[in-house]
Amino acid sequence: MSYEVLRGFVESTAKEFGIPGAAVGVWRDGREVYACHGVTSVDNPLPVDERTLFVLGSVTKPWTATALMRLVGDGRVELDAPVRRYVPELVLSDEQAAAEITVSQLLNHTAGLDWRLSVETGEGDDALAAYVAKMAESELIASPGARASYSQMGYNLAGRIIENVTGLTYEQAVGSLLLEPLGLSDSVFAPADAMTRRFAVGHNLGEDGTLTVVRQWKDTRANNPGGGGVSSVADQLRWARFHLGDGRAESGERVLPAELLLRQQEPTVELRGSSLADAFGIGWFLRDVDGVRTVGHGGSVNGQFVDLLMVPERNFAVVTASNAGPDAGLAFNQAVVRWVLETYLGVVEREPEPLPYDEVRAREVVGSYANELMTLTIATDGAELTMACDIKPEIRAATNTELPPDLPPARLGLLPGDEDEYIVTSGGLQGQRGFFNRDDSGTVAGADLAGRLFTRVRA
């Protein structure tokens, strides 16, 4: 497939979704090809290229997991050990859980920790330690090991393990363990390290419908292990080539034993009704697409979106980055990844078909659901179900951080079977899948969306 065909699709799709700037990279047949479009910022525009820096969001999590796996390979960390062996200062609302949570449960999202912790602990070297101290204020959503639920909090705690074991800050440790030996020269954490390079800023739609620059460029320092990395598409393809390899850097240096690298790509816990993945590995989302196994991760911050997907059996990878929200960048990335898989590999992703509207089933799920940060409101007009996903007003009021706007309500369709699964069929979350949880009496008590649990607070 020629560069011109890829570039043409990227440009036309970016224009369709109103993306100011995007970068796409593909690794295939031992070579890489890039297609870039648009500008870094509508206010201070520079052309986007393959070395333009984007905020990775949760695509940082594989960095954290792989850094910990390097410490495992060096005999400095044990995956099945309790977290308190390495973070003795850990205090949670449930003392038994605090004592039982293991390192591996942090890395495969089964620790029982909530999605996020809405606290601000500054930008100093003690930011992560202060964040962990604040975790005592958060209630667990499940007993350790009882279920999988995607957790930024868990990965930030994993970052604290890295700090305590190495005696370095998280950022210094990841630099020395991974970024430097792998030659990821475009990959940084601190805004001060990015500002001397070409970097993209996020954009959201203003009230008048025009794109405006997001002033909050990235999340707080304490969230670096779960979502604070900054990198280019070129570096992300190099990172993908490492994970498609045998644990050696391109220089030949052994960074990770091959068996540990491959272990990261093996299922540790299956997921039910999730668009994230069929299973979590160690730091990776694992998903079968049209009979082909894929390994990857997606990430978002305010007005920026990144997706990385690998197909190990084909020695293939695609990475895409875009700078428009709250929903356009996600839709753009999904469209590009699907097109690339179909065009280059003949792999076609198909969404499940929802059932016709059923009033009885609809009435069972209507209500409000919430987690630490957000609310889901599921409603019906008697003809269809809708879902609104909003940041809690009290969260907006309690922070000076610029938060993304709420998405408008989208249509929701229930799926066949007796698993209470659903799919979002319109809007910025189109294609996202989830399921409803029932209590012992059979009443719907919660909703999972994109791997995150929302507890029902009102019918």
C-alpha positions as CSV (number, residue, x, y, z in Angstrom):
1,M,0.0,0.0,0.0
2,S,1.5,3.3,-1.1
3,Y,2.1,6.3,1.1
4,E,-0.2,8.4,-1.1
5,V,-3.2,6.1,-0.4
6,L,-2.6,6.2,3.4
7,R,-2.1,10.0,3.3
8,G,-5.2,10.5,1.3
9,F,-7.4,8.5,3.7
10,V,-5.9,10.3,6.8
11,E,-6.4,13.7,5.2
12,S,-10.0,13.0,4.1
13,T,-10.9,11.4,7.5
14,A,-9.3,14.2,9.5
15,K,-11.3,16.8,7.5
16,E,-14.5,14.7,7.9
17,F,-14.2,14.8,11.7
18,G,-12.8,18.3,12.0
19,I,-9.3,17.3,13.3
20,P,-6.8,20.2,13.4
21,G,-3.8,17.9,13.4
22,A,-3.1,14.1,13.2
23,A,-0.2,11.7,12.8
24,V,-0.4,8.1,11.7
25,G,2.3,5.5,11.5
26,V,2.2,1.9,10.2
27,W,4.9,-0.8,10.6
28,R,4.6,-3.5,8.0
29,D,6.9,-5.8,6.1
30,G,9.9,-4.5,8.0
31,R,9.4,-0.9,7.1
32,E,7.5,2.1,8.5
33,V,5.3,4.6,6.7
34,Y,3.8,7.8,8.1
35,A,0.9,10.1,7.1
36,C,0.4,13.4,8.8
37,H,-2.2,16.1,8.5
38,G,-2.8,19.6,9.7
39,V,-1.4,21.7,12.5
40,T,-0.3,21.4,16.1
41,S,-2.6,24.3,17.2
42,V,-5.3,26.5,15.6
43,D,-3.8,29.4,17.6
44,N,-0.1,28.9,16.9
45,P,0.0,26.5,14.0
46,L,2.9,24.4,13.0
47,P,2.7,21.4,10.6
48,V,2.3,18.0,12.3
49,D,4.9,15.5,11.4
50,E,5.9,12.0,12.7
51,R,8.0,13.5,15.4
52,T,5.4,15.9,16.8
53,L,4.8,15.2,20.4
54,F,1.3,14.2,21.6
55,V,0.2,13.5,25.2
56,L,-0.3,9.7,25.3
57,G,-2.9,9.5,28.1
58,S,-3.4,5.9,29.1
59,V,-1.0,4.6,26.4
60,T,1.5,5.4,29.1
61,K,0.3,2.4,31.1
62,P,2.3,-0.1,29.0
63,W,5.4,2.0,29.9
64,T,4.7,1.5,33.6
65,A,3.9,-2.2,33.2
66,T,7.0,-2.8,31.2
67,A,9.2,-0.9,33.6
68,L,7.9,-3.0,36.4
69,M,8.5,-6.2,34.3
70,R,12.1,-5.1,33.9
71,L,12.3,-4.9,37.7
72,V,10.8,-8.4,37.8
73,G,13.4,-9.6,35.4
74,D,16.1,-8.1,37.6
75,G,14.7,-10.0,40.6
76,R,13.8,-6.7,42.4
77,V,10.0,-7.1,42.2
78,E,7.7,-10.2,42.4
79,L,4.4,-10.0,40.5
80,D,2.5,-12.1,43.1
81,A,3.9,-10.2,46.1
82,P,1.7,-7.9,48.1
83,V,2.0,-4.2,47.1
84,R,2.8,-3.4,50.7
85,R,6.1,-5.2,50.4
86,Y,7.2,-2.3,48.2
87,V,4.8,0.5,49.4
88,P,4.6,-0.1,53.1
89,E,3.0,3.3,53.6
90,L,-0.1,2.2,51.6
91,V,-3.4,2.8,53.6
92,L,-6.8,2.1,52.1
93,S,-10.3,2.4,53.5
94,D,-10.3,-1.4,53.7
95,E,-7.3,-2.6,55.7
96,Q,-7.6,-6.2,54.6
97,A,-7.6,-5.2,51.0
98,A,-4.6,-2.9,51.5
99,A,-2.7,-5.9,52.9
100,E,-3.8,-8.3,50.1
101,I,-3.6,-6.4,46.8
102,T,-0.7,-7.8,44.7
103,V,1.5,-6.1,42.1
104,S,-0.1,-8.2,39.3
105,Q,-3.6,-7.1,40.4
106,L,-2.6,-3.5,39.8
107,L,-1.3,-4.3,36.3
108,N,-4.3,-6.2,35.2
109,H,-6.9,-3.9,36.8
110,T,-8.2,-6.5,39.3
111,A,-7.1,-4.8,42.6
112,G,-10.6,-3.5,43.3
113,L,-9.6,0.2,43.1
114,D,-11.9,2.8,41.6
115,W,-11.2,4.4,38.2
116,R,-9.7,7.7,39.4
117,L,-8.9,9.7,42.5
118,S,-9.7,13.4,42.0
119,V,-7.0,15.0,44.0
120,E,-4.2,17.5,43.2
121,T,-0.8,16.9,44.8
122,G,1.4,19.4,43.0
123,E,4.2,19.0,40.5
124,G,7.1,18.3,42.9
125,D,9.0,15.0,43.3
126,D,6.7,14.1,46.2
127,A,3.5,14.3,44.0
128,L,3.1,10.5,43.7
129,A,3.8,9.8,47.3
130,A,1.2,12.4,48.3
131,Y,-1.3,10.9,45.9
132,V,-0.8,7.4,47.4
133,A,-1.4,8.9,50.9
134,K,-4.7,10.3,49.6
135,M,-5.9,6.9,48.4
136,A,-7.1,6.2,52.0
137,E,-10.1,8.5,51.1
138,S,-11.3,6.3,48.3
139,E,-13.7,3.4,48.7
140,L,-12.9,0.1,46.9
141,I,-15.4,-1.1,44.3
142,A,-14.6,-4.8,44.9
143,S,-12.4,-7.2,46.8
144,P,-9.0,-7.7,45.4
145,G,-9.1,-10.2,42.5
146,A,-12.9,-10.3,42.4
147,R,-13.4,-8.5,39.1
148,A,-11.6,-6.5,36.5
149,S,-12.3,-2.8,36.4
150,Y,-10.1,-0.3,34.6
151,S,-8.1,1.8,37.1
152,Q,-5.9,4.8,36.7
153,M,-5.5,4.8,40.4
154,G,-4.0,1.3,40.3
155,Y,-1.4,2.3,37.8
156,N,-0.4,5.4,39.7
157,L,0.1,3.1,42.7
158,A,2.3,0.9,40.5
159,G,4.3,3.9,39.7
160,R,5.0,4.4,43.4
161,I,6.3,0.8,43.5
162,I,8.8,1.8,40.8
163,E,9.9,4.8,42.9
164,N,10.4,3.0,46.1
165,V,12.2,0.0,44.5
166,T,14.6,2.2,42.4
167,G,15.0,5.2,44.7
168,L,14.3,7.4,41.7
169,T,11.3,9.5,40.8
170,Y,8.9,7.6,38.5
171,E,10.0,9.7,35.5
172,Q,13.7,9.1,36.1
173,A,13.2,5.4,36.6
174,V,11.2,4.9,33.4
175,G,13.8,7.0,31.6
176,S,16.7,4.8,32.7
177,L,14.8,1.5,32.5
178,L,13.1,1.9,29.1
179,L,13.2,5.2,27.3
180,E,17.0,5.6,27.1
181,P,18.0,2.0,26.3
182,L,15.2,1.8,23.6
183,G,16.3,5.1,22.0
184,L,12.9,6.7,22.6
185,S,14.4,10.2,22.3
186,D,11.0,11.9,21.6
187,S,9.4,10.5,24.8
188,V,9.2,12.7,27.9
189,F,7.0,13.5,30.8
190,A,7.6,17.1,31.9
191,P,6.2,20.1,29.9
192,A,9.6,21.7,30.2
193,D,11.1,18.8,28.2
194,A,8.4,19.1,25.5
195,M,8.3,22.8,25.0
196,T,11.6,23.0,23.1
197,R,10.2,20.5,20.6
198,R,7.2,20.5,18.2
199,F,4.1,19.4,20.2
200,A,0.4,19.3,19.6
201,V,-2.2,20.9,21.9
202,G,-5.7,19.6,22.5
203,H,-8.8,21.3,21.1
204,N,-12.5,21.2,22.2
205,L,-15.6,22.7,20.6
206,G,-16.5,26.1,22.1
207,E,-20.1,27.2,22.7
208,D,-20.2,28.8,19.3
209,G,-19.1,25.5,17.6
210,T,-15.6,26.5,16.8
211,L,-12.5,24.7,18.0
212,T,-10.7,26.3,20.9
213,V,-7.3,25.4,22.4
214,V,-7.3,23.5,25.6
215,R,-5.3,25.3,28.2
216,Q,-4.7,22.3,30.5
217,W,-2.1,20.5,28.3
218,K,-1.8,17.3,30.4
219,D,-2.8,15.7,33.7
220,T,-1.1,16.3,37.0
221,R,2.3,14.8,37.8
222,A,0.8,12.2,40.2
223,N,-1.1,10.7,37.2
224,N,2.1,10.3,35.1
225,P,2.2,6.5,35.6
226,G,-1.3,6.0,34.4
227,G,-1.5,8.7,31.7
228,G,1.2,11.4,31.6
229,G,3.6,10.2,29.0
230,V,4.4,12.4,25.9
231,S,5.7,10.9,22.7
232,S,5.7,11.0,18.9
233,V,4.2,8.6,16.5
234,A,7.7,7.7,15.4
235,D,8.7,6.8,18.9
236,Q,5.5,4.8,19.4
237,L,6.3,2.7,16.4
238,R,9.8,2.0,17.8
239,W,8.1,1.1,21.1
240,A,5.8,-1.3,19.2
241,R,8.7,-2.9,17.3
242,F,10.3,-3.6,20.7
243,H,7.2,-5.4,21.9
244,L,7.0,-7.3,18.6
245,G,10.5,-8.5,19.2
246,D,12.4,-10.6,21.7
247,G,13.1,-8.1,24.4
248,R,16.2,-6.5,22.9
249,A,16.6,-2.9,21.9
250,E,17.5,-2.1,18.3
251,S,21.1,-1.7,19.6
252,G,21.1,-5.3,20.6
253,E,21.0,-4.5,24.4
254,R,18.8,-6.9,26.4
255,V,16.1,-4.8,28.0
256,L,13.7,-7.5,29.0
257,P,13.8,-11.3,29.0
258,A,11.8,-12.6,26.0
259,E,9.6,-14.7,28.2
260,L,8.5,-11.7,30.3
261,L,7.8,-9.6,27.2
262,L,5.6,-12.4,25.8
263,R,4.0,-12.8,29.2
264,Q,2.7,-9.3,29.0
265,Q,0.7,-10.3,25.9
266,E,-0.9,-13.3,27.5
267,P,-4.5,-13.1,29.0
268,T,-4.6,-12.7,32.7
269,V,-8.3,-11.9,33.1
270,E,-11.2,-12.1,30.7
271,L,-13.5,-9.1,30.1
272,R,-17.2,-9.3,29.6
273,G,-19.0,-7.1,27.1
274,S,-16.2,-4.6,26.7
275,S,-15.0,-2.6,23.7
276,L,-11.6,-2.2,25.4
277,A,-10.6,-5.8,25.0
278,D,-11.5,-9.4,25.3
279,A,-8.9,-9.7,28.1
280,F,-6.3,-7.8,30.0
281,G,-2.7,-8.8,29.7
282,I,0.0,-7.1,31.7
283,G,-0.3,-3.5,30.6
284,W,-2.0,-4.4,27.4
285,F,-5.5,-4.8,26.0
286,L,-5.9,-8.1,24.2
287,R,-8.6,-8.5,21.5
288,D,-9.5,-10.8,18.7
289,V,-10.5,-8.9,15.5
290,D,-11.8,-11.0,12.7
291,G,-10.0,-14.1,14.1
292,V,-6.7,-12.3,14.5
293,R,-5.1,-11.6,17.9
294,T,-4.3,-7.9,18.6
295,V,-2.4,-6.3,21.4
296,G,-2.7,-2.6,22.1
297,H,-3.8,0.3,24.2
298,G,-5.7,3.6,23.7
299,G,-5.4,6.8,25.6
300,S,-7.1,10.2,25.9
301,V,-6.5,13.5,27.6
302,N,-8.4,16.7,27.3
303,G,-8.6,17.2,23.5
304,Q,-6.0,14.6,22.5
305,F,-6.3,11.0,21.6
306,V,-3.7,8.2,20.9
307,D,-4.2,4.6,19.8
308,L,-1.5,1.9,19.5
309,L,-2.4,-1.5,18.1
310,M,-0.1,-4.4,17.2
311,V,-0.8,-7.7,15.4
312,P,2.1,-9.9,16.6
313,E,1.5,-12.8,14.2
314,R,1.9,-10.4,11.3
315,N,4.7,-8.3,12.8
316,F,2.4,-5.3,12.2
317,A,1.6,-2.2,14.1
318,V,-0.4,1.0,13.7
319,V,-0.4,4.1,15.8
320,T,-2.6,7.2,15.4
321,A,-2.7,10.5,17.3
322,S,-5.1,13.4,16.9
323,N,-5.8,16.7,18.7
324,A,-9.6,17.3,18.8
325,G,-12.2,16.4,21.4
326,P,-14.4,15.7,23.1
327,D,-15.4,13.0,20.6
328,A,-13.9,13.8,17.2
329,G,-10.4,12.5,17.9
330,L,-11.7,9.2,19.3
331,A,-13.9,8.7,16.2
332,F,-11.0,9.6,13.9
333,N,-8.6,7.2,15.5
334,Q,-11.1,4.4,15.4
335,A,-11.8,5.0,11.8
336,V,-8.1,5.0,10.9
337,V,-7.2,1.9,12.8
338,R,-10.2,0.0,11.3
339,W,-9.3,1.1,7.8
340,V,-5.6,0.3,8.2
341,L,-6.4,-3.2,9.5
342,E,-8.8,-3.9,6.6
343,T,-6.6,-2.3,3.9
344,Y,-3.2,-3.7,4.9
345,L,-4.2,-7.0,6.5
346,G,-7.7,-7.8,5.2
347,V,-8.9,-7.8,8.9
348,V,-12.4,-6.5,9.2
349,E,-13.9,-5.4,12.5
350,R,-17.6,-5.8,12.8
351,E,-19.8,-4.4,15.5
352,P,-22.6,-6.5,17.0
353,E,-26.2,-5.6,16.0
354,P,-28.4,-4.4,18.8
355,L,-31.9,-5.8,19.4
356,P,-35.1,-3.9,18.6
357,Y,-36.2,-1.6,21.5
358,D,-37.9,-3.6,24.3
359,E,-39.8,-1.5,26.8
360,V,-39.7,-4.0,29.6
361,R,-35.9,-4.4,29.4
362,A,-35.4,-0.7,29.0
363,R,-37.3,0.1,32.2
364,E,-35.0,-2.3,34.0
365,V,-31.9,-0.2,33.2
366,V,-33.2,3.3,33.2
367,G,-31.6,5.4,36.0
368,S,-28.5,7.2,37.2
369,Y,-25.1,5.5,37.8
370,A,-21.9,7.1,39.2
371,N,-18.3,6.5,40.0
372,E,-15.6,8.7,41.6
373,L,-15.6,11.2,38.7
374,M,-18.5,10.8,36.4
375,T,-22.2,9.9,36.1
376,L,-24.1,7.9,33.5
377,T,-27.8,8.8,33.0
378,I,-29.8,6.2,31.1
379,A,-33.2,7.3,29.9
380,T,-36.0,6.3,27.6
381,D,-38.6,8.1,25.6
382,G,-40.6,5.0,25.0
383,A,-39.0,4.4,21.6
384,E,-35.2,4.2,22.3
385,L,-32.7,4.2,25.1
386,T,-30.2,7.1,25.5
387,M,-27.0,7.5,27.6
388,A,-25.5,10.7,28.9
389,C,-22.0,10.6,30.3
390,D,-21.0,13.6,32.4
391,I,-18.3,14.8,34.8
392,K,-19.8,15.4,38.2
393,P,-20.6,19.1,38.9
394,E,-18.9,18.9,42.2
395,I,-15.7,17.7,40.5
396,R,-15.8,20.6,38.1
397,A,-16.4,23.0,41.0
398,A,-13.6,21.6,43.1
399,T,-10.8,22.0,40.6
400,N,-9.0,24.8,38.7
401,T,-8.0,22.2,36.1
402,E,-9.7,22.7,32.7
403,L,-11.9,19.6,32.1
404,P,-13.4,18.4,28.8
405,P,-17.0,19.3,28.0
406,D,-19.7,16.7,28.6
407,L,-20.8,14.7,25.6
408,P,-24.4,15.1,24.4
409,P,-26.7,12.1,25.0
410,A,-26.2,9.1,22.7
411,R,-28.4,6.2,21.6
412,L,-28.0,2.9,23.4
413,G,-28.9,-0.5,22.1
414,L,-29.2,-3.7,24.1
415,L,-27.5,-6.8,22.7
416,P,-28.8,-10.3,22.2
417,G,-28.2,-12.9,25.0
418,D,-28.7,-13.1,28.7
419,E,-25.5,-11.1,29.7
420,D,-27.2,-7.7,29.9
421,E,-24.7,-6.3,27.3
422,Y,-25.2,-3.1,25.3
423,I,-23.6,-1.0,22.6
424,V,-23.6,2.8,22.1
425,T,-24.9,3.4,18.6
426,S,-24.4,7.2,18.1
427,G,-22.3,10.2,19.2
428,G,-18.7,10.4,20.4
429,L,-18.9,7.1,22.2
430,Q,-20.3,5.2,19.2
431,G,-19.2,1.6,19.2
432,Q,-18.4,1.5,22.9
433,R,-19.7,-1.6,24.6
434,G,-20.6,-2.4,28.2
435,F,-22.9,-4.4,30.4
436,F,-25.2,-4.1,33.4
437,N,-24.5,-5.7,36.7
438,R,-27.3,-7.3,38.8
439,D,-27.4,-7.9,42.5
440,D,-28.5,-11.1,44.2
441,S,-32.1,-10.2,43.8
442,G,-31.7,-9.8,40.0
443,T,-32.1,-6.0,40.1
444,V,-29.7,-3.9,38.0
445,A,-27.2,-2.4,40.4
446,G,-24.4,-1.1,38.2
447,A,-23.2,-0.4,34.7
448,D,-19.8,-1.1,33.1
449,L,-18.7,1.3,30.3
450,A,-15.3,0.9,28.7
451,G,-14.1,-1.3,31.5
452,R,-15.2,1.2,34.2
453,L,-17.8,0.4,36.9
454,F,-20.6,2.9,37.6
455,T,-22.8,2.0,40.6
456,R,-26.5,2.7,40.3
457,V,-27.5,5.6,42.6
458,R,-31.1,6.1,41.4
459,A,-33.6,4.2,39.4
